[in-house]
Amino acid sequence: MLMGARISSLELRLEPLRDASSGEIIGRETRWELFDGGQTLDAEDLLREEYAPEEYGLVDRWALRSALAIASEFSHERPTTSVHVDVRSIVDTDQARELYQWLRDYGSQLPHLALEIDERFITQHADTLGGFARAVRRLGLCVVVDNARNVTEIEAVLRHVHCDAIKIDGALIAGLARDMSARCATARLVQIAHAHGMYAIALGVHDPQTWERARDIGCDRVQGMSTFPT
């Protein structure tokens, strides 16, 4: 059993996504978390450690089912609900086909859903992911590159995989105040996003100062803060 008796609670966290200029909530990311002995752990990653690679799709469908329920609940407000999908469950042809069919069955809820794929995996499987990304975007979903930080690799990925947004890694965003290399990389990722008709999201924005820096460098959206600074 996952983590045994040490689990104190399992919770679904919703992290708001806001317009960088107005502060309006325009989306949310869903993430299952375990609280274990004072630590906050990623439940989805822990579950993937328990399953064999050919079973990763089970974890993705569990996470997607939660995200679809949230998307349905808030559909009248028309925000986007995003959920992380492990690329290793997509590069397998059979799992990709099963996941696509599973998504297609949900129909009208899909325009409110965004699939996030981590940069470190998407760059390794760009050729394979191109077809999957095109297929799910035809269903109305958005595809987002998550935790983006490598400018060269992002440029290479976008030759094969059509996406709707780039989420810039929180470490880069945290470094905007003091790190010239972080500012340069963030500015370039924003430029790449806009050049491809995509929007740029700043991850890990937890205070007004970081919000302002992310907005001033060109990020369209910010994720992390529960309240809008006045």
C-alpha positions as a Markdown table, in Angstrom:
| # | Residue | x | y | z |
|---|---|---|---|---|
| 1 | Met | 0.0 | 0.0 | 0.0 |
| 2 | Leu | 1.3 | 3.4 | -0.9 |
| 3 | Met | 3.3 | 5.0 | 2.0 |
| 4 | Gly | 1.6 | 2.6 | 4.4 |
| 5 | Ala | 0.1 | 3.9 | 7.6 |
| 6 | Arg | 2.2 | 7.1 | 7.6 |
| 7 | Ile | -0.3 | 9.0 | 5.3 |
| 8 | Ser | -2.1 | 11.6 | 7.3 |
| 9 | Ser | -4.3 | 12.9 | 4.4 |
| 10 | Leu | -4.7 | 13.0 | 0.7 |
| 11 | Glu | -6.0 | 16.2 | -0.8 |
| 12 | Leu | -6.7 | 17.7 | -4.2 |
| 13 | Arg | -5.1 | 21.1 | -4.3 |
| 14 | Leu | -6.3 | 23.8 | -6.8 |
| 15 | Glu | -3.6 | 26.4 | -7.6 |
| 16 | Pro | -5.0 | 29.5 | -9.2 |
| 17 | Leu | -3.9 | 30.8 | -12.6 |
| 18 | Arg | -4.3 | 34.6 | -13.0 |
| 19 | Asp | -4.1 | 37.1 | -15.8 |
| 20 | Ala | -0.8 | 38.9 | -15.1 |
| 21 | Ser | -2.3 | 42.4 | -15.7 |
| 22 | Ser | -5.8 | 42.3 | -14.2 |
| 23 | Gly | -5.4 | 39.6 | -11.6 |
| 24 | Glu | -8.5 | 37.8 | -12.8 |
| 25 | Ile | -8.6 | 34.1 | -12.1 |
| 26 | Ile | -8.7 | 32.4 | -15.6 |
| 27 | Gly | -7.7 | 28.9 | -14.6 |
| 28 | Arg | -6.4 | 26.5 | -12.0 |
| 29 | Glu | -4.1 | 23.6 | -11.8 |
| 30 | Thr | -5.2 | 20.4 | -10.1 |
| 31 | Arg | -2.6 | 18.4 | -8.1 |
| 32 | Trp | -3.1 | 15.5 | -5.7 |
| 33 | Glu | -0.9 | 15.8 | -2.6 |
| 34 | Leu | -0.1 | 13.6 | 0.4 |
| 35 | Phe | 0.6 | 15.2 | 3.8 |
| 36 | Asp | 3.1 | 12.8 | 5.5 |
| 37 | Gly | 4.8 | 13.7 | 8.8 |
| 38 | Gly | 4.8 | 17.4 | 8.1 |
| 39 | Gln | 5.9 | 16.9 | 4.5 |
| 40 | Thr | 3.9 | 17.7 | 1.4 |
| 41 | Leu | 4.4 | 15.1 | -1.3 |
| 42 | Asp | 3.2 | 14.7 | -4.9 |
| 43 | Ala | 0.8 | 11.9 | -4.8 |
| 44 | Glu | 0.8 | 11.3 | -8.6 |
| 45 | Asp | 4.5 | 10.9 | -8.7 |
| 46 | Leu | 4.5 | 8.6 | -5.8 |
| 47 | Leu | 1.8 | 6.4 | -7.4 |
| 48 | Arg | 3.9 | 6.3 | -10.6 |
| 49 | Glu | 6.7 | 4.9 | -8.6 |
| 50 | Glu | 4.4 | 2.1 | -7.5 |
| 51 | Tyr | 3.2 | 1.2 | -11.0 |
| 52 | Ala | 5.1 | -0.3 | -13.9 |
| 53 | Pro | 5.6 | 2.0 | -17.0 |
| 54 | Glu | 2.9 | 0.2 | -18.9 |
| 55 | Glu | 0.4 | 1.2 | -16.1 |
| 56 | Tyr | 1.2 | 4.9 | -16.0 |
| 57 | Gly | -2.0 | 5.6 | -17.9 |
| 58 | Leu | -4.0 | 4.4 | -14.9 |
| 59 | Val | -2.5 | 7.3 | -12.8 |
| 60 | Asp | -3.1 | 9.8 | -15.6 |
| 61 | Arg | -6.8 | 8.8 | -15.9 |
| 62 | Trp | -7.2 | 9.1 | -12.2 |
| 63 | Ala | -5.7 | 12.6 | -12.3 |
| 64 | Leu | -7.7 | 13.5 | -15.4 |
| 65 | Arg | -10.9 | 12.3 | -13.9 |
| 66 | Ser | -10.5 | 14.7 | -11.0 |
| 67 | Ala | -9.6 | 17.6 | -13.3 |
| 68 | Leu | -12.6 | 16.9 | -15.5 |
| 69 | Ala | -14.9 | 17.0 | -12.5 |
| 70 | Ile | -13.4 | 20.3 | -11.5 |
| 71 | Ala | -13.7 | 21.6 | -15.0 |
| 72 | Ser | -17.3 | 20.6 | -15.2 |
| 73 | Glu | -18.1 | 22.2 | -11.8 |
| 74 | Phe | -16.6 | 25.6 | -13.0 |
| 75 | Ser | -17.6 | 25.4 | -16.7 |
| 76 | His | -20.1 | 28.2 | -16.3 |
| 77 | Glu | -17.2 | 30.5 | -15.5 |
| 78 | Arg | -15.2 | 29.3 | -18.5 |
| 79 | Pro | -11.7 | 29.1 | -16.8 |
| 80 | Thr | -9.3 | 26.4 | -17.8 |
| 81 | Thr | -8.5 | 23.5 | -15.5 |
| 82 | Ser | -5.0 | 22.1 | -16.1 |
| 83 | Val | -3.6 | 18.7 | -15.1 |
| 84 | His | -0.2 | 17.1 | -15.4 |
| 85 | Val | 0.1 | 14.1 | -17.7 |
| 86 | Asp | 3.2 | 11.8 | -17.6 |
| 87 | Val | 4.6 | 11.6 | -21.1 |
| 88 | Arg | 5.7 | 8.0 | -20.6 |
| 89 | Ser | 2.0 | 7.0 | -20.8 |
| 90 | Ile | 1.6 | 8.7 | -24.1 |
| 91 | Val | 4.7 | 7.5 | -26.1 |
| 92 | Asp | 3.4 | 3.9 | -25.8 |
| 93 | Thr | 1.0 | 3.6 | -28.8 |
| 94 | Asp | -1.6 | 1.5 | -27.1 |
| 95 | Gln | -1.8 | 3.7 | -24.0 |
| 96 | Ala | -1.9 | 6.8 | -26.2 |
| 97 | Arg | -4.8 | 5.4 | -28.2 |
| 98 | Glu | -6.7 | 4.4 | -25.0 |
| 99 | Leu | -6.1 | 7.8 | -23.3 |
| 100 | Tyr | -7.3 | 9.6 | -26.5 |
| 101 | Gln | -10.5 | 7.5 | -26.6 |
| 102 | Trp | -11.1 | 8.0 | -22.9 |
| 103 | Leu | -10.8 | 11.8 | -23.4 |
| 104 | Arg | -13.0 | 11.8 | -26.5 |
| 105 | Asp | -15.8 | 10.2 | -24.5 |
| 106 | Tyr | -16.0 | 13.3 | -22.3 |
| 107 | Gly | -17.0 | 15.6 | -25.2 |
| 108 | Ser | -18.2 | 19.0 | -24.1 |
| 109 | Gln | -16.1 | 19.2 | -20.9 |
| 110 | Leu | -12.8 | 19.1 | -22.9 |
| 111 | Pro | -12.6 | 22.8 | -24.0 |
| 112 | His | -12.1 | 23.6 | -20.3 |
| 113 | Leu | -9.1 | 21.2 | -19.9 |
| 114 | Ala | -5.4 | 21.7 | -20.5 |
| 115 | Leu | -2.8 | 18.9 | -20.5 |
| 116 | Glu | 0.6 | 19.7 | -19.1 |
| 117 | Ile | 3.7 | 17.8 | -20.1 |
| 118 | Asp | 7.0 | 18.4 | -18.4 |
| 119 | Glu | 9.8 | 19.8 | -20.6 |
| 120 | Arg | 12.3 | 17.2 | -19.5 |
| 121 | Phe | 10.1 | 14.5 | -21.0 |
| 122 | Ile | 8.6 | 16.2 | -23.9 |
| 123 | Thr | 12.0 | 17.1 | -25.4 |
| 124 | Gln | 13.0 | 13.4 | -25.3 |
| 125 | His | 9.9 | 12.3 | -27.2 |
| 126 | Ala | 9.0 | 15.3 | -29.4 |
| 127 | Asp | 8.6 | 13.2 | -32.6 |
| 128 | Thr | 6.1 | 10.8 | -31.0 |
| 129 | Leu | 4.2 | 13.5 | -29.1 |
| 130 | Gly | 3.5 | 15.6 | -32.2 |
| 131 | Gly | 0.7 | 13.3 | -33.4 |
| 132 | Phe | -0.9 | 13.0 | -29.9 |
| 133 | Ala | -0.8 | 16.7 | -29.4 |
| 134 | Arg | -2.5 | 17.4 | -32.7 |
| 135 | Ala | -5.2 | 14.8 | -31.9 |
| 136 | Val | -6.1 | 16.1 | -28.5 |
| 137 | Arg | -6.1 | 19.7 | -29.7 |
| 138 | Arg | -8.6 | 18.7 | -32.3 |
| 139 | Leu | -10.8 | 17.5 | -29.4 |
| 140 | Gly | -10.6 | 21.1 | -28.0 |
| 141 | Leu | -8.0 | 20.5 | -25.3 |
| 142 | Cys | -5.0 | 22.8 | -24.7 |
| 143 | Val | -1.4 | 21.4 | -24.5 |
| 144 | Val | 1.1 | 23.1 | -22.2 |
| 145 | Val | 4.8 | 22.7 | -21.9 |
| 146 | Asp | 5.4 | 22.5 | -18.1 |
| 147 | Asn | 8.5 | 23.6 | -16.1 |
| 148 | Ala | 10.2 | 25.1 | -19.2 |
| 149 | Arg | 13.7 | 26.4 | -18.7 |
| 150 | Asn | 15.9 | 25.2 | -21.6 |
| 151 | Val | 15.6 | 27.7 | -24.4 |
| 152 | Thr | 17.3 | 25.5 | -27.0 |
| 153 | Glu | 15.2 | 22.5 | -26.3 |
| 154 | Ile | 12.0 | 24.4 | -26.3 |
| 155 | Glu | 12.7 | 25.8 | -29.7 |
| 156 | Ala | 13.5 | 22.3 | -31.0 |
| 157 | Val | 10.3 | 20.8 | -29.4 |
| 158 | Leu | 8.0 | 23.4 | -31.0 |
| 159 | Arg | 9.1 | 22.2 | -34.5 |
| 160 | His | 7.3 | 18.9 | -33.8 |
| 161 | Val | 4.8 | 19.5 | -31.0 |
| 162 | His | 2.1 | 22.3 | -31.4 |
| 163 | Cys | 1.3 | 23.7 | -28.0 |
| 164 | Asp | -0.8 | 26.5 | -26.6 |
| 165 | Ala | 1.3 | 27.7 | -23.7 |
| 166 | Ile | 4.7 | 27.6 | -22.0 |
| 167 | Lys | 4.9 | 27.4 | -18.2 |
| 168 | Ile | 8.2 | 28.9 | -17.2 |
| 169 | Asp | 10.0 | 27.0 | -14.4 |
| 170 | Gly | 9.6 | 28.5 | -10.9 |
| 171 | Ala | 13.4 | 28.5 | -10.4 |
| 172 | Leu | 13.8 | 30.9 | -13.3 |
| 173 | Ile | 11.0 | 33.1 | -12.1 |
| 174 | Ala | 12.4 | 33.2 | -8.5 |
| 175 | Gly | 15.7 | 34.3 | -10.0 |
| 176 | Leu | 14.3 | 37.3 | -11.8 |
| 177 | Ala | 15.3 | 39.6 | -9.0 |
| 178 | Arg | 19.0 | 38.8 | -8.8 |
| 179 | Asp | 20.1 | 36.4 | -11.6 |
| 180 | Met | 20.8 | 37.9 | -15.1 |
| 181 | Ser | 20.9 | 34.4 | -16.7 |
| 182 | Ala | 17.4 | 33.7 | -15.3 |
| 183 | Arg | 16.1 | 37.0 | -16.6 |
| 184 | Cys | 17.6 | 36.4 | -20.0 |
| 185 | Ala | 16.2 | 32.8 | -20.2 |
| 186 | Thr | 12.8 | 33.9 | -19.1 |
| 187 | Ala | 12.7 | 36.8 | -21.6 |
| 188 | Arg | 13.7 | 34.5 | -24.4 |
| 189 | Leu | 11.0 | 31.9 | -23.4 |
| 190 | Val | 8.4 | 34.6 | -23.4 |
| 191 | Gln | 9.6 | 35.7 | -26.9 |
| 192 | Ile | 9.4 | 32.1 | -28.1 |
| 193 | Ala | 5.9 | 31.7 | -26.7 |
| 194 | His | 4.6 | 34.9 | -28.3 |
| 195 | Ala | 6.3 | 34.2 | -31.7 |
| 196 | His | 4.4 | 30.9 | -31.8 |
| 197 | Gly | 1.1 | 32.4 | -30.9 |
| 198 | Met | 1.2 | 31.0 | -27.4 |
| 199 | Tyr | 1.0 | 32.6 | -24.0 |
| 200 | Ala | 3.7 | 32.5 | -21.3 |
| 201 | Ile | 2.9 | 31.5 | -17.7 |
| 202 | Ala | 5.1 | 32.3 | -14.8 |
| 203 | Leu | 5.2 | 29.4 | -12.2 |
| 204 | Gly | 5.9 | 29.8 | -8.5 |
| 205 | Val | 4.6 | 33.4 | -8.1 |
| 206 | His | 4.0 | 33.7 | -4.4 |
| 207 | Asp | 4.5 | 37.4 | -3.6 |
| 208 | Pro | 3.6 | 40.7 | -5.2 |
| 209 | Gln | 7.3 | 41.5 | -6.1 |
| 210 | Thr | 7.7 | 38.4 | -8.1 |
| 211 | Trp | 4.3 | 39.0 | -9.7 |
| 212 | Glu | 5.5 | 42.4 | -10.9 |
| 213 | Arg | 8.8 | 41.1 | -12.3 |
| 214 | Ala | 7.0 | 38.3 | -14.2 |
| 215 | Arg | 4.5 | 40.7 | -15.6 |
| 216 | Asp | 7.1 | 43.3 | -16.6 |
| 217 | Ile | 9.2 | 40.7 | -18.4 |
| 218 | Gly | 6.2 | 39.8 | -20.5 |
| 219 | Cys | 4.5 | 36.8 | -18.9 |
| 220 | Asp | 0.8 | 36.8 | -19.7 |
| 221 | Arg | -0.3 | 34.7 | -16.7 |
| 222 | Val | 1.0 | 33.9 | -13.3 |
| 223 | Gln | 0.4 | 30.8 | -11.1 |
| 224 | Gly | 0.8 | 30.4 | -7.4 |
| 225 | Met | -0.8 | 33.3 | -5.5 |
| 226 | Ser | -4.2 | 32.8 | -3.9 |
| 227 | Thr | -4.9 | 36.5 | -3.6 |
| 228 | Phe | -4.3 | 39.4 | -6.0 |
| 229 | Pro | -2.0 | 42.1 | -4.6 |
| 230 | Thr | -3.7 | 45.5 | -4.3 |
